[in-house]
């Protein structure tokens, strides 16, 4: 978001921004510009992370393309897409869902264990921790 650029100065280089009041198309174009720039960098061996504040503010096809662009290029670099959304959009490999009640009570991290998931948890935390997560989720569902 344009109003946050000063906070990120020196930490990262924003490739494109769109104001909150911009049309759906303008916000979608900003995301597409960034994804295209980063794809070129990744093909040359760079590693990049794209942050998108609210996939809800871009057309669904643009959101799907942005999520689908995340990849590890064999002979190149890698592209990670981190985006916020009110609801999962489809195409995610990891969803981190927050629990407003836990956050309100000051319990952090305020993760909703039932709604949060990843396709391959063992790659992130190891086999034992992945099994512990599955057990905790099963207990939360009971």
Secondary structure, 3 states (H helix, E strand, C coil): CHHHHHHHCCCCCCCCCCCCCCCHHHHHHHHHHHHHHHHHHHHCCCEEEEEECCHHHCCHHHHHHHHHCCEECCCCCEEEEEECCCCCCCCCCEECCECHHHHHCCCCCCECCCCCEECCHHHHHCHHHHHHHHHHHHHHHC
